[in-house]
Amino acid sequence: MLKLFLVVYLVGILSLLFHLKTKSAHLTETLTLFHKNFFLLFFTCVTAGVTEELIFRGYLLPRFEILLKNTKLAIGLSSILFGILHYGYGTLIHVIGPVLMGIVFAMQYQKYRNIKIVIIAHFLWDLIVLVLNT
């Protein structure tokens, strides 16, 4: 989790240095829905953590490693795709942050080969961030 906090700190510095927009209408609307329904917020965190990690770290990362024969390149590619998935939130920072977090999650998965740890970390991260923002 310490690596995640460092990544978020880095993203915060980037957003300040480059004056990147951090709020979007879509995200504000989503946070309003979560504020009214904690169950929806919790369910979203669970499903995002499970499905995104199974797809990007459990499925894509090992296949990219085999295909590219380069672990670092596989981590980078799966993380970039993970970031692009978050483009719908409406700002560049919502792509850069997940790319960097995807790198952290991929490195942890690569090191321990335990998808459950990464799923739990992803779930907890989403839950903390969303609860603090609603």
Steps between C-alpha positions, in 0.01 A plus 500: 500500500794734560586483130143602417520802728826602334341464157202711604735762641686502167174537307403789729828675433459447123149643510623808685807553281311467174169645625313186401126491552412251775120522509256410229123519468480122461702435813302756700176334390633158597613623842154647557346157433745338739424758768134396488566124497789347695409151380551611140837652592608180679375276218680713241827473694467122528416446134765743376769341715412147399430544130773750418769302680391168351505653151810719515730318743361147499433463127672768288828542686612133477399486133686820419806355674484192278425699186755777554761291686567807714353542848549876521339559162209272599451695822509828310256390232248350742522814716444732206193301399382513862537879495317534170212304651457786748479768230123515545542698822575795277845638582859419410588457867247215515709319240847584634414397857368156404797441268738560791283298738482225240879486500502462879231229491678319216834510682336358813329228299824425317691472828254287697281339229203532734200663337306508827743748656471733202119471492478587871739795456300628203171462686632677810652779294177565313296482820723745686515747212128491431395522865729798553360672189128451567 
